[in-house]
Amino acid sequence: MKVGTFARLAGGCGLALVGGVGCGHAAPSAASNTGLHNGPFAVDILASTSATLPACTKATSGETAMVSSTDTLEVCESGSWCLVTCASQTGGTVAYNSSTNTIWACTESSDGGAQLWVQITQTQGPTGPTGATGPTGATGPKGAAGAQGGAGAAGAMGATGATGATGATGATGPNTTGSNSLINVIPISPSTQCPTGGEEIQTGLDTNNDGALEANEVTQTAYVCNTTTCLAGDALCTPDAGGPYCANPQSDNANCGACGIVCGAGQACTGGACSESCTAGFSACTADGGAPYCADFATDTNNCGGCGIECGMGLSCSGGACTETCAAGFSTCVGDAAALYCANFDSDANNCGGCGVVCPSGQTCNGSGICAETCASGYEVCAPDGGTPYCAVACP
């Protein structure tokens, strides 16, 4: 509320007592507020809290604000925001904000208590009749030219031109014969490349076309080594002669407690120690040669669930039953008679992309788990005698 409006509403009440204004002054008497009953307050500012009110300066002097959190009306006067008290002498006075069409009235509270500023809900009146259409305005200036439209569709293809004359025959190329690619697979004993032995794979071109890959024709050598990893609980033992092997040091009479420790006659290895009887958790068994031994039926792959019950290659004993433990890149499948086996879904033509998915005749599993006529990059087609073709990094 600007100063002129404020003075008009206040009448003769004086700046310190208009409408019961606070700012440290005592509340005015009923006689000093009679001027407030006839004119509304023009609310210039809406604030959620007193702290969010703008500073009371010369620019806002005389303006009126409604604070929603406290339902209080305040006026900027003499550099301070002062409360406009809603009391019995100002009852019926209203405040109005023209930007939001909101009205507040100084009236008693809904519970009959002290008077306060209450927002009045306005009922929407009926829509008035449509006014008459005004006269047509003058024609505006011509607008700027629009942007260029997009390119039109391509025209129909023209008729095929006449066939050109046949070019001259090129010169005859050199009379040479290509070379075949050959592979040598050579078994190797334990060595630096393969501590447990394996195979050496040599590849190259048969440059002299004699059908054999000779040492001077080898262009690449790779090694496929025997495994050096034993099942959980077993130890890798390396004898003085022969290849390495896995042994269970808890029950193996020839490797009791560690590789190479042999139990004496009449003794059995139980819990990693040679003993005349088996410890708790182990059971006595007798080998074909008559030597007794102790076995843990729950985990022993040679006595899984009972004496002499052996798990197949790649299987482990868990809870007295043989279970599949496949190497990385292989998955467990169940074959005929519920036999478990490992399969490479990427390249196995009998399990291409899943267990039992067989590629049709003439197709291979292309290294990506898909039956196809060709192999994926980095693989070549291998065709065993009378067997189904398959993909591999190198054919044997």
C-alpha distance (Angstrom), angle and dihedral (degrees) to the residues before:
residue distance angle dihedral
M1 . . .
K2 3.81 . .
V3 3.81 121.5 .
G4 3.83 94.8 -101.0
T5 3.80 92.3 53.1
F6 3.77 91.7 42.6
A7 3.83 91.4 53.7
R8 3.79 92.0 47.2
L9 3.81 92.3 51.6
A10 3.77 93.8 44.0
G11 3.82 93.3 52.7
G12 3.74 109.3 -177.3
C13 3.82 96.4 -21.4
G14 3.81 98.3 108.7
L15 3.85 127.4 -120.2
A16 3.80 95.8 -89.1
L17 3.82 94.5 53.1
V18 3.81 106.5 35.8
G19 3.82 109.6 141.2
G20 3.75 89.5 -18.0
V21 3.86 93.8 -56.1
G22 3.81 114.2 -166.4
C23 3.86 122.1 -150.3
G24 3.78 92.7 131.6
H25 3.84 96.5 -55.4
A26 3.78 123.2 124.9
A27 3.83 116.1 -101.2
P28 3.84 111.6 -88.9
S29 3.78 123.2 -114.3
A30 3.79 122.8 -106.4
A31 3.80 90.5 -102.7
S32 3.83 92.6 55.6
N33 3.84 92.6 56.4
T34 3.79 102.8 48.7
G35 3.80 91.0 109.1
L36 3.83 91.2 64.9
H37 3.80 95.7 65.9
N38 3.81 95.8 69.3
G39 3.76 105.4 47.2
P40 3.91 132.7 47.8
F41 3.80 125.4 -126.0
A42 3.82 113.6 -113.9
V43 3.84 104.4 -134.4
D44 3.80 108.0 -145.6
I45 3.83 100.1 172.6
L46 3.84 132.7 41.8
A47 3.84 115.2 -160.1
S48 3.82 132.1 175.2
T49 3.84 93.5 -146.7
S50 3.80 137.0 6.0
A51 3.81 87.8 -110.0
T52 3.82 90.7 63.0
L53 3.82 94.1 54.5
P54 3.83 114.0 114.0
A55 3.79 117.3 -110.6
C56 3.81 113.9 -79.2
T57 3.80 101.1 -116.3
K58 3.78 138.7 145.4
A59 3.83 87.9 -82.1
T60 3.83 92.8 57.7
S61 3.82 98.2 32.1
G62 3.79 110.8 134.7
E63 3.83 94.1 15.4
T64 3.80 119.8 130.4
A65 3.85 125.0 -139.0
M66 3.82 132.8 -166.0
V67 3.87 114.5 -147.3
S68 3.85 108.3 -153.4
S69 3.84 98.2 -163.5
T70 3.84 92.4 59.7
D71 3.87 100.4 22.1
T72 3.79 89.2 -127.6
L73 3.82 131.1 145.0
E74 3.80 116.1 -140.1
V75 3.79 132.8 -175.9
C76 3.82 128.9 -156.1
E77 3.79 107.7 -125.4
S78 3.82 132.3 155.3
G79 3.84 92.3 -7.5
S80 3.84 96.2 -51.6
W81 3.79 137.9 89.7
C82 3.82 106.7 -119.8
L83 3.83 127.3 -164.8
V84 3.81 117.7 -115.5
T85 3.80 99.3 -144.5
C86 3.81 117.8 -136.1
A87 3.83 102.1 -142.9
S88 3.80 138.7 147.1
Q89 3.80 91.7 -85.5
T90 3.87 90.6 56.3
G91 3.81 95.8 41.4
G92 3.80 112.7 140.0
T93 3.80 93.8 23.9
V94 3.83 112.6 134.5
A95 3.80 135.8 -153.5
Y96 3.82 123.0 -154.4
N97 3.82 135.0 -164.8
S98 3.81 110.1 -159.0
S99 3.83 96.5 -165.5
T100 3.85 92.6 60.4
N101 3.85 98.1 23.5
T102 3.83 88.6 -126.2
I103 3.83 123.4 154.6
W104 3.82 128.7 -163.2
A105 3.81 124.6 -170.7
C106 3.81 130.2 -159.6
T107 3.80 101.3 -124.4
E108 3.79 141.1 135.3
S109 3.82 118.6 -77.1
S110 3.82 121.0 -96.5
D111 3.81 90.5 -104.2
G112 3.81 92.3 54.4
G113 3.82 93.2 -103.9
A114 3.79 130.9 128.2
Q115 3.79 118.8 -29.9
L116 3.81 118.5 -96.6
W117 3.79 141.9 166.7
V118 3.83 108.0 -81.7
Q119 3.83 125.6 -172.8
I120 3.81 110.2 -121.9
T121 3.82 117.0 -137.1
Q122 3.79 108.5 -135.3
T123 3.78 119.5 -144.7
Q124 3.80 113.6 -131.9
G125 3.77 109.6 -116.8
P126 3.81 123.7 -141.8
T127 3.78 117.8 -77.4
G128 3.76 111.3 -96.5
P129 3.80 123.3 -126.6
T130 3.78 118.3 -79.3
G131 3.75 112.1 -96.3
A132 3.77 124.0 -121.8
T133 3.79 117.8 -81.3
G134 3.78 111.3 -100.1
P135 3.79 123.6 -129.3
T136 3.78 118.9 -77.9
G137 3.77 112.3 -93.2
A138 3.76 124.5 -124.2
T139 3.82 118.1 -81.9
G140 3.79 110.9 -91.3
P141 3.79 124.6 -129.0
K142 3.79 118.6 -78.1
G143 3.81 112.0 -87.0
A144 3.79 125.1 -122.0
A145 3.80 118.7 -85.4
G146 3.82 113.6 -86.2
A147 3.79 124.4 -115.9
Q148 3.78 118.2 -81.2
G149 3.80 112.7 -90.2
G150 3.81 123.0 -114.8
A151 3.78 123.0 -87.4
G152 3.78 115.0 -79.3
A153 3.78 124.1 -116.1
A154 3.79 117.5 -74.9
G155 3.75 115.1 -93.5
A156 3.79 123.5 -113.1
M157 3.82 117.1 -76.0
G158 3.74 114.0 -95.6
A159 3.79 124.0 -120.5
T160 3.81 118.1 -76.9
G161 3.76 112.2 -94.9
A162 3.77 124.2 -124.0
T163 3.82 118.1 -78.1
G164 3.79 112.1 -95.1
A165 3.76 124.3 -124.4
T166 3.82 118.1 -80.1
G167 3.77 112.5 -96.9
A168 3.78 123.9 -122.1
T169 3.83 117.8 -84.2
G170 3.78 112.4 -97.3
A171 3.76 124.2 -120.3
T172 3.81 117.5 -83.5
G173 3.79 113.0 -99.1
P174 3.80 124.3 -126.5
N175 3.81 116.1 -74.9
T176 3.82 101.6 -116.2
T177 3.80 134.9 145.6
G178 3.82 122.5 -135.9
S179 3.81 123.8 -124.9
N180 3.79 126.2 -116.6
S181 3.79 122.9 -125.9
L182 3.83 113.7 -120.0
I183 3.81 135.8 -170.8
N184 3.81 130.3 -155.1
V185 3.83 119.4 -161.8
I186 3.82 110.8 -164.9
P187 3.84 124.1 -177.8
I188 3.84 111.3 -131.6
S189 3.79 133.5 -162.7
P190 3.83 121.9 -129.3
S191 3.80 107.1 -56.1
T192 3.79 143.2 149.9
Q193 3.81 90.7 -79.4
C194 3.83 93.3 45.9
P195 3.83 114.6 19.7
T196 3.82 89.7 -170.9
G197 3.80 97.1 39.2
G198 3.80 127.7 -109.8
E199 3.80 138.4 149.9
E200 3.80 134.0 -45.8
I201 3.83 112.0 -144.3
Q202 3.83 115.9 -157.2
T203 3.83 122.7 -171.0
G204 3.81 130.7 -176.2
L205 3.83 147.8 121.0
D206 3.81 124.4 -72.3
T207 3.80 93.1 -129.3
N208 3.82 94.7 171.6
N209 3.84 92.2 44.5
D210 3.81 93.3 -131.3
G211 3.82 93.3 132.8
A212 3.82 94.3 -115.0
L213 3.81 129.5 97.9
E214 3.79 105.2 -129.4
A215 3.80 127.2 -164.8
N216 3.82 93.6 -101.7
E217 3.83 90.4 51.8
V218 3.82 96.5 55.2
T219 3.80 110.4 110.6
Q220 3.82 100.2 170.7
T221 3.83 136.6 24.4
A222 3.80 127.1 -166.1
Y223 3.81 133.8 173.2
V224 3.81 131.6 -138.2
C225 3.81 107.0 -164.4
N226 3.78 130.1 -159.0
T227 3.78 113.6 -107.1
T228 3.80 119.8 -86.8
T229 3.80 94.2 -171.0
C230 3.80 122.6 99.3
L231 3.77 129.1 -163.5
A232 3.78 118.2 -90.0
G233 3.82 109.9 -72.5
D234 3.82 94.9 21.2
A235 3.81 126.3 104.6
L236 3.82 128.1 -141.3
C237 3.80 109.1 -120.3
T238 3.80 125.4 -168.2
P239 3.85 115.1 -160.3
D240 3.79 124.4 -153.7
A241 3.79 88.1 -107.0
G242 3.79 128.7 25.8
G243 3.76 133.3 23.8
P244 3.79 127.1 -47.2
Y245 3.79 119.7 -89.7
C246 3.82 140.6 -172.9
A247 3.81 121.3 -109.5
N248 3.82 135.3 178.0
P249 3.84 104.5 -125.2
Q250 3.82 89.9 -164.3
S251 3.83 95.1 65.2
D252 3.83 110.6 6.8
N253 3.84 109.8 113.2
A254 3.83 89.9 -156.7
N255 3.80 94.6 48.6
C256 3.80 104.4 28.2
G257 3.81 110.8 170.7
A258 3.82 90.9 -14.2
C259 3.81 140.6 11.9
G260 3.82 114.1 -64.9
I261 3.85 99.1 13.7
V262 3.85 105.1 129.7
C263 3.83 121.7 -162.7
G264 3.80 117.3 -130.3
A265 3.80 127.0 -111.9
G266 3.81 112.1 -64.0
Q267 3.79 92.4 15.3
A268 3.79 128.7 109.9
C269 3.80 131.1 -157.6
T270 3.78 109.1 -115.7
G271 3.78 124.2 166.4
G272 3.82 90.1 -7.8
A273 3.83 95.4 -55.5
C274 3.82 133.4 94.8
S275 3.79 109.3 -113.9
E276 3.82 142.0 163.4
S277 3.84 89.4 -124.1
C278 3.81 137.3 25.4
T279 3.80 121.7 -98.0
A280 3.81 124.4 -128.6
G281 3.80 111.9 -63.7
F282 3.83 93.9 28.6
S283 3.81 129.6 91.0
A284 3.81 129.3 -151.0
C285 3.80 117.4 -110.0
T286 3.81 132.4 174.1
A287 3.78 120.8 -137.6
D288 3.80 122.9 -137.5
G289 3.81 89.2 -99.5
G290 3.80 91.3 54.7
A291 3.83 98.7 -108.0
P292 3.82 111.1 135.6
Y293 3.75 121.4 -130.2
C294 3.80 139.3 173.5
A295 3.79 122.5 -121.1
D296 3.80 135.7 -172.2
F297 3.80 101.6 -135.1
A298 3.84 90.2 -162.1
T299 3.83 97.2 61.3
D300 3.85 110.3 8.3
T301 3.84 108.7 112.1
N302 3.85 89.7 -158.3
N303 3.82 93.5 49.0
C304 3.79 104.1 28.3
G305 3.79 107.8 168.6
G306 3.81 92.4 -14.2
C307 3.81 145.2 9.8
G308 3.80 114.2 -55.7
I309 3.82 96.6 3.2
E310 3.83 102.2 137.2
C311 3.80 125.9 -164.5
G312 3.79 116.0 -134.3
M313 3.80 125.4 -110.0
G314 3.79 111.4 -62.4
L315 3.81 92.8 16.6
S316 3.80 126.3 115.0
C317 3.82 131.1 -159.0
S318 3.79 115.2 -115.8
G319 3.80 123.4 168.3
G320 3.79 90.6 -11.9
A321 3.84 94.4 -54.9
C322 3.79 131.2 100.5
T323 3.81 111.2 -114.3
E324 3.80 132.1 -177.3
T325 3.79 119.3 -100.8
C326 3.81 107.5 -179.2
A327 3.80 125.8 -168.5
A328 3.81 120.6 -111.8
G329 3.81 110.9 -70.2
F330 3.83 93.3 27.2
S331 3.81 129.6 95.8
T332 3.82 132.9 -152.7
C333 3.82 118.1 -103.7
V334 3.82 132.7 176.6
G335 3.81 115.5 -130.7
D336 3.78 134.8 -176.4
A337 3.82 116.4 -32.5
A338 3.84 88.1 14.9
A339 3.83 91.4 -70.5
L340 3.81 112.9 161.8
Y341 3.79 122.1 -134.0
C342 3.83 140.2 165.9
A343 3.81 123.0 -113.9
N344 3.81 136.5 -177.4
F345 3.81 104.4 -133.4
D346 3.83 91.2 -163.7
S347 3.82 98.4 61.3
D348 3.84 109.9 7.3
A349 3.84 107.3 111.0
N350 3.84 89.7 -159.0
N351 3.81 93.1 50.4
C352 3.81 103.0 27.8
G353 3.80 108.7 168.0
G354 3.83 92.1 -14.7
C355 3.79 145.2 11.4
G356 3.83 113.7 -56.9
V357 3.84 95.7 3.6
V358 3.84 101.1 140.6
C359 3.81 119.8 -165.3
P360 3.85 115.3 -129.4
S361 3.81 120.0 -104.6
G362 3.80 111.5 -71.8
Q363 3.81 93.8 21.9
T364 3.78 129.9 99.6
C365 3.80 135.7 -158.4
N366 3.80 96.9 -102.4
G367 3.82 100.5 -145.5
S368 3.82 92.2 -94.1
G369 3.82 98.2 72.4
I370 3.84 94.6 -95.9
C371 3.82 128.0 117.9
A372 3.82 107.1 -126.0
E373 3.78 143.4 151.6
T374 3.82 90.6 -113.2
C375 3.81 136.2 36.5
A376 3.80 127.8 -111.6
S377 3.81 120.7 -100.1
G378 3.81 111.0 -69.2
Y379 3.84 93.4 26.7
E380 3.82 131.2 91.0
V381 3.80 131.7 -156.5
C382 3.82 113.8 -101.7
A383 3.82 119.8 -166.3
P384 3.84 115.7 -167.2
D385 3.81 118.4 -156.7
G386 3.80 106.5 -75.4
G387 3.81 90.7 -15.8
T388 3.79 137.1 113.5
P389 3.82 114.6 -80.7
Y390 3.80 115.9 -112.6
C391 3.82 140.8 -178.2
A392 3.79 122.8 -110.1
V393 3.79 138.9 158.9
A394 3.80 87.4 -113.5
C395 3.82 129.3 2.4
P396 3.84 116.3 -125.8
